[in-house]
Amino acid sequence: MSETQPAAEGVQPLEPAQLNTYFVLLESVNLLQYQLEQQLRAEGGISYVQFQLLARLADAAGSLTMTQLADGVVYSRSGLTYQAGLLEKAGLITRRPDPDDDRATAVTLTGEGRALIARVLPGHVELVRSLLIDPLSGADLRHLGDIMTRVRDHMRTRPARSAAPRKRRRASGTEG
């Protein structure tokens, strides 16, 4: 917001340095995610979100619930259900009722899913290194990690999206 753009009543506008930091952060994340998406589609035929789901399952010692996956990748319930359906149809995961919780669905990575992660991971790591890690010194990397951990932890004090109450549909069929 500039001096010519008044803030909403009662809202203090961002200072130029704050606004610049916000835009630089978003642009950097978008550029990184775009390049990673291209690499994953080219080498594995999967999206970035699908990679996140598969990688979290590969890192887990067994199954994760759909809620754990949604919270971990910060994705909506319906979006995750759709993505999980695509991954299951491709034979990369399996879904079944969670034996510990009748209300939950357990998701497990298949051998084919593990093989796909093993195939795309080297290119993924190489790209992350070249775009994000290489331009930073060791001290820069530790400092950025500390800063982003504080920001993430602050944001995580709010309920996860998957834990947020669902909107009820009105009789007319529109979201309420």
C-alpha positions, 0 to 999 in steps of 0.5 A: 500500500502506498501513501495514495492508497489508504488502508481500511479504517482501523487497519495500519498500512504496511510500511514500505520495507514490510510490504517489500518483504511480503512481496519478495517472500511470495515471489520467491516461494512462487518461483521455487514452487513453479520450478519444482512443479515443472521438474516433478511433472516432467520426471514423474508425471505428478504435481507438487501437492502429490509429491508432498503427499507421497514424500510425507508418506515415504517419511512416515513409519507406516500409514498416516491419516488423511487428516495428518496429511491435510495438516502436513501439506496445508491442504483442504479436505476435499482437495486432499480427497481428490488428490488421494483418489488420483494417487490411488488410481495410479497405484501409488497409495492405498486408502483403508479405514484406520484400525485405531479410529473408525472415523479416520482413513489411513493412507499408505504408500505402495511399492510403486509410490516408493519407486516414483519418489526414488526416481524424482527425488534426486532431480528435486533435491538438485533443483532445491539446492540450485535455487534455494540453498546455493545462493545462501551462506551457511549462516544465511541458511541457518538464519532463514531457517530460524526466521521461517520456523518462527513464522510457521510456528506462529501461523500454526497456532491457529487451527489447521485448515483440516480442523476448521469447521466446515461451512454448511450448505444452505437449502439453495445449495450455495455455501454459507 
